[in-house]
Amino acid sequence: MPKSLLIIRRVCIASCLYGAVALVLLSGCDRRSTDIPTIAIQRASPAGEKVLVGGESVTFDVEVIAHHVPTGSVCALNIQAADGTVLGVDGPKPIRDGERIAFHVEIKVPNTTSLEINTPLFLGGNEETAVLDSRQYKVVGQIVYK
């Protein structure tokens, strides 16, 4: 076998070995935990693209699912105006790992620029949380009755 082919063969074998070692090392270095508590809005009505009008009545139906939550956890639905004014709340409701929870809140849309719905998850009876999901809604104008 010519010497150039032997060199190419050795380089290919070495490349494959280095690639396999790198793959093993990288797969072992994935330190992301798969058990981080999460809550996710699965369905929200009205949809986030819908523009709301000041003065109208709107019913929010929201369904969430939580994963990796400890016993005693609760979640809620909060609706806030752009200035932080709370417009409606449903909950808190107990939630278990993998369980879906539905919320229902009817509000009158104030004269503001936007609304936000958020679904905080309070883990194991804690009163504070950094785990939540949210949606934004644009608000325009105001209904004028004549």
Disulfide bonds with the S-S distance in Angstrom:
none
